[in-house]
Each structure stands twice: as C-alpha cells, then as structure tokens.
Amino acid sequence: MISVGFVGLGLIGARRFHIAQKMGCRIAFAIDPDPARWASLQVEGCHYASSIAELNTVEQGPVDAIFIAIPHDLAHSACRWALERKAHVLCEKPLGITLAEAGAIRSQSKAAGLHLCAGFNYRFLSGVAAMRDLLREGGLGDLHRVRICMAHGGRPGMEAEWKLQRKRAGGGALIDPGIHLVDLVRHLFGEPEVVDCDLRRRFWNVDVEDNCSLRLRIGSAEVTIDVSLTSWKNLFSIEAFGRDGLILLNGRGGNYGVQTVEYVNRWFWNGKDRRSLQDFGTPDMSFELETRAFLRKVLDGTPDSVLSTAEDGCEALRIVEAAYAAAVTRPAS
Ligand SMILES: NC(=O)c1ccc[n+]([C@@H]2O[C@H](COP(=O)([O-])OP(=O)(O)OC[C@H]3O[C@@H](n4cnc5c(N)ncnc54)[C@H](O)[C@@H]3O)[C@@H](O)[C@H]2O)c1
C-alpha cells in the first residue's frame, strides 16, 4: 500500500487528502498549524502535527509521497524537507515564489531521483483534455491566435488573506491563478515568449495586482491571457483560432459553469461540416485525475504525458517572472 503525508490541510490540501483516503493510501502524517483543519480529516494511524519541526521530533517511517499545499512563500523549504526525506512530491503551483527557488528544488529532486510535480490540475479538466485531442487531430491548422480569460470576484475580507500579499504569494493575479493559464499555453500550444504585460489594482486594497493582461507570442501566433479578481462572476474560457478552424472552451465545472468544447471548421457551410460540440457538465475531476496519475507514477513509474514535471513548474515561473519584469503597473482606476 502506498503511504503518503500532507503539509497543509487548507482548501486544496484537504481536497487531496480526501482523494488519497478514497484511493486507500496509508496516510502517515498531516501537518497544519491550525488544528481546526484536522477536525474533519481524522484517519486512524495518521500522525497530526502543527509543524514540520514538531513532526521531526516523532520518529516517522518513510513515506512514498508528500503533498504540499501551503502559502507560496513556504513551498520551497517544505519541498526541500520532503525531498530530503526521500519522498516524491506533489507541490501545488507555483513551486516557490521565484524561479531560483523552483530551480533549486528541481535540481534537488533530479539529484535524488525523485519525482517533483507541480500541481497544475487544469491540465486534467475534461474540457482541456478535449481541446488537447482536437489540437492533436490538427483541425486548427496553423495557429493564429489564442485568447484565455479567467475571472472571479473573490470574497469579502480577501484583502487580509495571504493570497493577496506580495510577500506570501509572490504577486497577485498574474502568479495566481495566472500561472495555471501560462502552463496551459505551454501544455496545449507550445513555448511562448512574453510580449508585454499590464497589471492593475482596481478594487482590492492590497500590494499586488488584481487584474492582469498578458500578451505572449508563439511563433507568429498571438496569445492573450486576461485574469481578473474583480469580475463578479466566475469565468473561464480558452479560444483558439487557426487557419482551418477554431476551438472554443467554456467553463471548468463547479461554480465556473458547465464545461463545453466547440469545434468549428472554416466555411463549414460551404463543404464538409466537421463541427462538434462536447458538453462535460459541471463535475470537476481534475484534482482526482492528477492525484491518481501522480501516485501511479510514484508506485510503478507509469509515465503520464499530462502530468506536469518540475521542469514545467520552473518554465511557468520563468514566464511569470519575465512578465513581471516586462509589466507596466498601474494604480487603482
Ligand atoms: N489548483 C487550484 O485550482 C488551486 C486552487 C487554490 C489554491 N491552489 C494552491 O494550493 C496551495 C494552497 O492553497 P489553499 O487554497 O489550500 O490555501 P489555504 O489558505 O486554504 O490553505 C493553506 C493551509 O496551509 C496551512 N499552513 C500554513 N503554514 C503552514 C506550515 N508551515 N506548515 C503546514 N501548513 C501550513 C494553513 O494553516 C492552511 O490550512 C497554494 O499553492 C495555492 O496556489 C491551487
């Protein structure tokens, strides 16, 4: 039986915990400074601790894998500790708050022969999988343009949370959730370079951007990524336009709405109509599929072309850093 440990039992850590439990993993330990987080996650044989230091005082057997889901500024040291314990690691994106941090743990994992996966679960969304298939089938022809939009409206009091503090999160909308979209661009379309980036703080009284418009280029194709934390409805869409057709992905399940993927071929009305429309409803299985793919890889080395690597985690951060360096930052408007 595969054995796992958890660092961070917040929104995402708890979600992965439930999945591991459902999969029948042995959960050896779970660390979170807030004991209230443990309350609904009581599992026999699991050692609960409020910090890594506290866990270290108790003799622990080896674990196969450790899941890390904590504020971004703590990710680097937690990954280092987990890799020193000879565990494979799935750390939620980003792999630290700088490329230097991510690069250091990538090197450590390589030297130790351990998997280090960045949690890029959007790759496992049903809509993204369908888009990936359509792209593989070549229905777009030469890529002209990609437009990605992600938005939500946060919640009252969000300005006090770590997610909107530069020191803790590493930035605002661009690094989170923007890094997911940067990763999807690389995953679906290829390696982009940064053209320009516009950052704004429109609503939240914080020291990071709550809106970001990023322009990238892949060869001659233009890619735009718009992220907003001040749209009062959750939105997620990817539109890809090519010489021979277009693909429109909408929604990502849950409160981002039904996932649909539509393909339209050029001048369908004037020849062979190859249009399609797929509807995946509201379930979001991405965390479950990613967790399973990661644990399969840990268990028997089963490769998975969708699962991200430490390299992917680093490349996404490299682009985010380049975008911050290129950014025009504007005050609240
Ligand atoms: N893929 C996605 O869709 C998605 C969505 C949200 C968050 N995330 C990522 O997941 C990670 C965690 O985000 P979250 O939403 O779960 O945050 P959260 O604030 O809900 O949870 C963070 C948890 O970490 C705990 N913590 C703080 N310091 C700790 C330490 N030293 N050791 C152990 N635990 C500690 C906190 O008590 C809290 O329970 C981040 O990397 C974030 O970017 C991913």
PDBQT file of the ligand as one rigid body, heavy atoms in Angstrom, charges set to zero:
ROOT
HETATM    1  N1  LIG A 401      -5.120  24.234  -8.498  1.00  0.00    +0.000 N 
HETATM    2  C1  LIG A 401      -6.032  25.019  -7.977  1.00  0.00    +0.000 C 
HETATM    3  O1  LIG A 401      -7.124  25.151  -8.529  1.00  0.00    +0.000 OA
HETATM    4  C2  LIG A 401      -5.738  25.740  -6.706  1.00  0.00    +0.000 A 
HETATM    5  C3  LIG A 401      -6.758  26.471  -6.067  1.00  0.00    +0.000 A 
HETATM    6  C4  LIG A 401      -6.453  27.115  -4.871  1.00  0.00    +0.000 A 
HETATM    7  C5  LIG A 401      -5.173  27.047  -4.343  1.00  0.00    +0.000 A 
HETATM    8  N2  LIG A 401      -4.195  26.342  -5.001  1.00  0.00    +0.000 N 
HETATM    9  C6  LIG A 401      -2.835  26.280  -4.457  1.00  0.00    +0.000 C 
HETATM   10  O2  LIG A 401      -2.828  25.420  -3.316  1.00  0.00    +0.000 OA
HETATM   11  C7  LIG A 401      -1.896  25.904  -2.336  1.00  0.00    +0.000 C 
HETATM   12  C8  LIG A 401      -2.634  26.124  -1.028  1.00  0.00    +0.000 C 
HETATM   13  O3  LIG A 401      -3.741  26.977  -1.264  1.00  0.00    +0.000 OA
HETATM   14  P1  LIG A 401      -5.088  26.811  -0.419  1.00  0.00    +0.000 P 
HETATM   15  O4  LIG A 401      -6.165  27.445  -1.230  1.00  0.00    +0.000 OA
HETATM   16  O5  LIG A 401      -5.262  25.406   0.043  1.00  0.00    +0.000 OA
HETATM   17  O6  LIG A 401      -4.731  27.749   0.814  1.00  0.00    +0.000 OA
HETATM   18  P2  LIG A 401      -5.394  27.726   2.262  1.00  0.00    +0.000 P 
HETATM   19  O7  LIG A 401      -5.076  29.043   2.858  1.00  0.00    +0.000 OA
HETATM   20  O8  LIG A 401      -6.808  27.270   2.200  1.00  0.00    +0.000 OA
HETATM   21  O9  LIG A 401      -4.569  26.580   3.000  1.00  0.00    +0.000 OA
HETATM   22  C9  LIG A 401      -3.226  26.708   3.356  1.00  0.00    +0.000 C 
HETATM   23  C10 LIG A 401      -3.015  25.854   4.593  1.00  0.00    +0.000 C 
HETATM   24  O10 LIG A 401      -1.623  25.848   4.904  1.00  0.00    +0.000 OA
HETATM   25  C11 LIG A 401      -1.524  25.861   6.307  1.00  0.00    +0.000 C 
HETATM   26  N3  LIG A 401      -0.163  26.261   6.671  1.00  0.00    +0.000 N 
HETATM   27  C12 LIG A 401       0.341  27.500   6.809  1.00  0.00    +0.000 A 
HETATM   28  N4  LIG A 401       1.640  27.405   7.157  1.00  0.00    +0.000 NA
HETATM   29  C13 LIG A 401       1.943  26.093   7.228  1.00  0.00    +0.000 A 
HETATM   30  C14 LIG A 401       3.125  25.369   7.534  1.00  0.00    +0.000 A 
HETATM   31  N5  LIG A 401       4.266  25.992   7.863  1.00  0.00    +0.000 N 
HETATM   32  N6  LIG A 401       3.081  24.016   7.506  1.00  0.00    +0.000 NA
HETATM   33  C15 LIG A 401       1.928  23.374   7.200  1.00  0.00    +0.000 A 
HETATM   34  N7  LIG A 401       0.780  24.012   6.891  1.00  0.00    +0.000 NA
HETATM   35  C16 LIG A 401       0.804  25.352   6.909  1.00  0.00    +0.000 A 
HETATM   36  C17 LIG A 401      -2.606  26.839   6.747  1.00  0.00    +0.000 C 
HETATM   37  O11 LIG A 401      -2.935  26.702   8.120  1.00  0.00    +0.000 OA
HETATM   38  C18 LIG A 401      -3.745  26.416   5.831  1.00  0.00    +0.000 C 
HETATM   39  O12 LIG A 401      -4.536  25.405   6.410  1.00  0.00    +0.000 OA
HETATM   40  C19 LIG A 401      -1.287  27.161  -2.948  1.00  0.00    +0.000 C 
HETATM   41  O13 LIG A 401      -0.105  26.797  -3.595  1.00  0.00    +0.000 OA
HETATM   42  C20 LIG A 401      -2.317  27.614  -3.969  1.00  0.00    +0.000 C 
HETATM   43  O14 LIG A 401      -1.775  28.362  -5.026  1.00  0.00    +0.000 OA
HETATM   44  C21 LIG A 401      -4.464  25.684  -6.145  1.00  0.00    +0.000 A 
ENDROOT
TORSDOF 0
